[in-house]
Amino acid sequence: MNPVRMQLLLIGTMAIWGLNISAIKVLTEYMDPLLISAYRMVLATVIINMTLVWSRRPIYLGRISRKHWLRFTLCAVLMVYANQIFFIGGMQGASATNGSLIMALSPLVATGLAALLFREPMSRLRMTGIALGFGGVFLVVLSGANAALTAAGWGEAKVFAGMFIFTAGGLLIQSLAKQFSALVISAMIYTMGTLMLCAHIYLSDVAVNWQTVFPAFWPVVLMIFSGVFATAIGNMIWNRAIAELGASRTTLYQYWVPVFGVGFALILLGEAFTIWHAVGLVCILLGTYLGTRRV
């Protein structure tokens, strides 16, 4: 794909992901977090597999090696199953604004994991950037009324955990992209991860009935937007970008998530934006720039 077109698609995806944070915040007021996760992932899996069938790129399961099966499974656990449990559960307590700011740390996490796993050098500039980025998030979270790991504080912690494991899974996708197309990777990961989520709900005490799955018209509309556009289409674009640009370059586009996320939270949810949010946003963006630039 043309690099400019891919860049525009990535920025558009970041806008959708920013809006998706506000949509999920609203959904947690209507539905159980596990049901939200499963609903979104089922929709996403159907769309991704329909796209795979339409593209006429069959998956020959018997030709997938044991090593690649292990990587697919690990990606499904990290990027779908565990990510959804932490992220959706965390958004019950975290505000959409704070959730957006935490998501901005993804490039720093990717840089740190790459340094740890692939032994990339860590300069003083990068270390300063990582300190600024994480400091910005702590500044925002701990400046609120619940300046401790109370119910709200644990919400932000869960959102961070979801972001961390999603980013870790992205590093594995880069290696899978050498053997499989981005569409095949998306289909495998989301099919396996969704089955794990459905099994989790089946074994839990969550009530699954017409009222809990379709609580009202507006939540269903938000769920379709979140599952189809933010999850299915967004992640197919994301995985293709990783395959074409690499995980490090692609992750940089998540700079835009807090910008769109905070903006949508202010406009649609009327959330307060304090001086601490402004300072935290500057620290996160500056820290991410310093922490991910090549020196």
C-alpha positions as CSV (number, residue, x, y, z in Angstrom):
1,M,0.0,0.0,0.0
2,N,1.1,3.6,-0.7
3,P,2.9,4.9,2.5
4,V,0.9,8.2,2.5
5,R,-2.3,6.3,2.3
6,M,-1.3,4.0,5.1
7,Q,-0.4,7.0,7.2
8,L,-3.8,8.6,6.6
9,L,-5.5,5.4,7.4
10,L,-3.6,5.1,10.7
11,I,-4.5,8.7,11.7
12,G,-8.1,7.9,10.9
13,T,-7.9,4.8,13.0
14,M,-6.5,6.7,15.9
15,A,-9.5,9.1,15.7
16,I,-11.8,6.1,15.8
17,W,-9.9,4.6,18.8
18,G,-10.1,7.9,20.6
19,L,-13.8,8.1,20.1
20,N,-14.1,4.4,21.1
21,I,-12.8,5.2,24.6
22,S,-15.7,7.5,25.2
23,A,-18.1,4.9,23.7
24,I,-16.9,2.2,26.0
25,K,-17.1,4.5,29.0
26,V,-20.8,5.0,28.2
27,L,-21.3,1.2,27.6
28,T,-20.0,0.3,31.1
29,E,-23.0,2.2,32.5
30,Y,-25.4,-0.2,30.7
31,M,-23.7,-3.6,30.5
32,D,-21.4,-6.0,32.3
33,P,-17.7,-5.5,31.2
34,L,-17.4,-9.1,30.2
35,L,-20.5,-8.9,28.0
36,I,-19.2,-5.7,26.4
37,S,-15.9,-7.5,25.6
38,A,-17.5,-10.6,24.2
39,Y,-20.1,-8.6,22.2
40,R,-17.4,-6.4,20.6
41,M,-15.0,-9.3,19.9
42,V,-17.8,-11.5,18.3
43,L,-18.7,-8.7,16.0
44,A,-15.1,-8.1,15.1
45,T,-14.4,-11.7,14.5
46,V,-17.4,-12.1,12.2
47,I,-16.3,-9.0,10.1
48,I,-12.6,-10.1,10.0
49,N,-13.4,-13.6,8.9
50,M,-16.0,-12.4,6.3
51,T,-13.2,-10.1,4.9
52,L,-10.8,-13.1,4.8
53,V,-13.4,-15.2,2.9
54,W,-14.1,-12.4,0.5
55,S,-10.3,-11.9,-0.1
56,R,-10.1,-15.6,-1.0
57,R,-7.0,-16.2,1.1
58,P,-7.6,-19.5,2.7
59,I,-5.9,-20.6,5.9
60,Y,-4.3,-24.0,5.7
61,L,-4.3,-24.9,9.4
62,G,-2.3,-28.1,8.8
63,R,0.6,-26.1,7.4
64,I,1.0,-23.9,10.5
65,S,3.9,-25.1,12.6
66,R,3.8,-25.7,16.3
67,K,6.0,-22.6,16.9
68,H,3.5,-20.4,15.0
69,W,0.5,-21.9,16.7
70,L,2.1,-20.9,20.0
71,R,2.7,-17.4,18.8
72,F,-0.9,-17.1,17.5
73,T,-2.2,-18.4,20.8
74,L,0.0,-16.0,22.9
75,C,-1.2,-13.0,20.7
76,A,-4.8,-14.1,21.2
77,V,-4.3,-14.2,25.0
78,L,-2.5,-10.9,25.2
79,M,-4.2,-8.8,22.5
80,V,-7.8,-10.0,22.8
81,Y,-8.6,-12.1,25.9
82,A,-6.5,-10.5,28.7
83,N,-6.5,-7.0,27.0
84,Q,-10.3,-6.9,27.0
85,I,-10.7,-8.1,30.5
86,F,-8.3,-5.5,31.9
87,F,-9.3,-2.6,29.5
88,I,-13.1,-2.8,29.7
89,G,-13.0,-3.6,33.4
90,G,-10.7,-0.6,34.0
91,M,-13.0,1.8,32.1
92,Q,-15.6,1.3,34.7
93,G,-13.5,3.2,37.2
94,A,-11.3,5.4,35.0
95,S,-12.5,8.4,33.2
96,A,-12.4,8.5,29.4
97,T,-9.9,11.4,29.7
98,N,-7.5,9.4,31.9
99,G,-7.9,6.3,29.8
100,S,-6.9,8.3,26.7
101,L,-3.8,9.6,28.4
102,I,-2.8,6.2,29.6
103,M,-3.1,4.8,26.1
104,A,-0.6,7.4,25.0
105,L,2.1,5.5,26.8
106,S,2.0,2.6,24.3
107,P,5.0,3.9,22.2
108,L,7.1,4.1,25.4
109,V,6.1,0.6,26.5
110,A,7.0,-0.7,23.0
111,T,10.4,1.0,23.2
112,G,11.0,-0.4,26.6
113,L,10.0,-3.9,25.7
114,A,12.1,-3.8,22.5
115,A,15.1,-2.7,24.6
116,L,14.5,-5.6,27.0
117,L,13.7,-8.3,24.5
118,F,15.9,-7.3,21.6
119,R,18.6,-5.6,23.6
120,E,18.2,-2.2,21.8
121,P,20.4,0.5,23.4
122,M,18.8,2.8,25.9
123,S,20.3,6.3,25.8
124,R,19.9,8.9,28.5
125,L,17.4,10.8,26.2
126,R,15.2,7.7,26.0
127,M,15.4,7.2,29.7
128,T,14.4,10.8,30.3
129,G,11.5,10.4,27.9
130,I,10.2,7.2,29.6
131,A,10.4,9.0,33.0
132,L,8.5,12.0,31.6
133,G,5.8,9.9,30.0
134,F,5.1,7.7,33.1
135,G,5.4,10.8,35.3
136,G,2.7,12.5,33.3
137,V,0.3,9.7,33.8
138,F,0.9,9.5,37.5
139,L,0.5,13.3,37.8
140,V,-2.9,13.1,36.2
141,V,-4.1,10.0,38.1
142,L,-2.8,11.0,41.5
143,S,-3.9,14.7,41.3
144,G,-7.6,13.7,41.3
145,A,-10.0,13.5,44.2
146,N,-9.1,9.8,44.8
147,A,-5.3,10.3,44.9
148,A,-4.6,6.6,45.8
149,L,-5.3,3.2,44.4
150,T,-9.0,3.2,45.4
151,A,-11.7,2.0,43.1
152,A,-11.0,4.7,40.6
153,G,-7.2,4.3,40.9
154,W,-7.5,0.6,40.2
155,G,-9.5,1.5,37.1
156,E,-6.5,3.4,35.6
157,A,-4.2,0.6,36.7
158,K,-6.3,-2.0,34.8
159,V,-6.4,0.3,31.7
160,F,-2.6,0.5,31.9
161,A,-2.3,-3.3,32.2
162,G,-4.6,-3.8,29.1
163,M,-2.5,-1.3,27.1
164,F,0.8,-3.0,28.2
165,I,-0.2,-6.5,27.2
166,F,-1.7,-5.3,23.9
167,T,1.6,-3.6,23.0
168,A,3.5,-6.7,24.0
169,G,1.4,-8.8,21.6
170,G,2.1,-6.3,18.8
171,L,5.8,-7.2,19.0
172,L,4.9,-10.8,18.3
173,I,2.8,-9.8,15.3
174,Q,5.9,-8.4,13.6
175,S,7.5,-11.8,13.6
176,L,4.3,-13.5,12.4
177,A,4.0,-11.0,9.5
178,K,7.1,-12.6,7.9
179,Q,5.0,-15.8,7.2
180,F,1.4,-14.7,7.2
181,S,-0.7,-11.8,5.8
182,A,-2.1,-9.2,8.2
183,L,-5.6,-10.4,7.5
184,V,-4.8,-14.0,8.3
185,I,-3.1,-12.9,11.5
186,S,-6.1,-10.8,12.5
187,A,-8.5,-13.7,11.7
188,M,-6.5,-16.2,13.8
189,I,-5.9,-13.9,16.7
190,Y,-9.5,-12.7,17.1
191,T,-11.1,-16.0,16.5
192,M,-9.0,-17.7,19.2
193,G,-9.3,-14.8,21.6
194,T,-13.1,-14.5,21.2
195,L,-13.5,-18.2,21.9
196,M,-11.5,-17.7,25.1
197,L,-13.8,-14.8,26.1
198,C,-16.9,-16.7,25.4
199,A,-15.6,-19.7,27.4
200,H,-14.8,-17.3,30.3
201,I,-18.4,-15.9,30.3
202,Y,-19.8,-19.5,30.1
203,L,-17.9,-20.4,33.2
204,S,-18.7,-17.2,35.1
205,D,-21.9,-16.1,36.8
206,V,-22.7,-13.3,34.2
207,A,-26.4,-13.4,33.2
208,V,-26.7,-13.7,29.4
209,N,-30.2,-12.9,28.2
210,W,-32.1,-10.6,25.9
211,Q,-32.2,-7.7,28.4
212,T,-28.4,-7.9,29.2
213,V,-27.3,-8.3,25.6
214,F,-29.7,-5.6,24.1
215,P,-30.3,-3.2,27.0
216,A,-31.4,-0.3,24.8
217,F,-31.1,1.1,21.2
218,W,-28.3,3.5,21.9
219,P,-25.9,1.1,23.6
220,V,-26.4,-1.4,20.7
221,V,-25.5,1.3,18.2
222,L,-22.3,2.1,20.3
223,M,-21.5,-1.6,20.5
224,I,-21.8,-2.0,16.7
225,F,-19.5,1.0,16.2
226,S,-17.0,-0.3,18.7
227,G,-17.0,-3.9,17.4
228,V,-17.1,-3.3,13.7
229,F,-15.2,0.0,13.2
230,A,-12.9,0.4,16.2
231,T,-12.1,-3.3,16.7
232,A,-12.5,-5.1,13.4
233,I,-11.6,-2.5,10.8
234,G,-9.2,-0.6,13.1
235,N,-7.2,-3.7,14.1
236,M,-7.0,-5.0,10.5
237,I,-5.5,-1.6,9.5
238,W,-3.2,-1.7,12.6
239,N,-1.9,-5.2,12.0
240,R,-1.3,-4.4,8.3
241,A,0.6,-1.3,9.3
242,I,2.8,-3.3,11.7
243,A,3.5,-5.7,8.8
244,E,4.4,-2.9,6.4
245,L,6.0,-0.3,8.7
246,G,7.1,-2.3,11.7
247,A,5.9,-2.2,15.3
248,S,8.0,0.7,16.4
249,R,7.0,3.1,13.6
250,T,3.3,2.1,13.7
251,T,3.1,2.5,17.5
252,L,4.2,6.1,17.1
253,Y,0.8,7.0,15.6
254,Q,-0.8,6.3,19.0
255,Y,0.4,9.9,19.8
256,W,-2.9,10.9,18.3
257,V,-5.1,8.7,20.6
258,P,-5.0,11.0,23.6
259,V,-5.6,14.1,21.5
260,F,-8.7,12.6,19.9
261,G,-9.7,10.8,23.1
262,V,-9.5,13.8,25.4
263,G,-11.3,15.9,22.8
264,F,-14.2,13.5,22.4
265,A,-14.4,13.1,26.2
266,L,-14.8,16.8,26.6
267,I,-17.3,17.2,23.8
268,L,-19.5,14.1,24.2
269,L,-19.2,13.3,27.9
270,G,-18.6,16.8,29.4
271,E,-15.6,15.5,31.5
272,A,-13.6,18.1,33.3
273,F,-10.2,19.0,31.8
274,T,-7.9,20.5,34.5
275,I,-4.5,22.1,34.4
276,W,-3.1,18.7,35.6
277,H,-4.5,17.0,32.6
278,A,-2.8,19.6,30.4
279,V,0.5,19.2,32.1
280,G,0.2,15.5,32.0
281,L,-0.6,15.5,28.3
282,V,2.4,17.6,27.6
283,C,4.7,15.3,29.7
284,I,3.3,12.2,27.9
285,L,3.7,13.5,24.4
286,L,7.1,15.1,25.0
287,G,8.2,11.9,26.9
288,T,7.0,9.7,24.1
289,Y,8.8,11.8,21.5
290,L,12.1,11.7,23.4
291,G,11.7,8.0,24.4
292,T,11.0,6.7,20.9
293,R,13.2,8.9,18.7
294,R,16.3,7.4,17.2
295,V,19.6,9.0,18.5
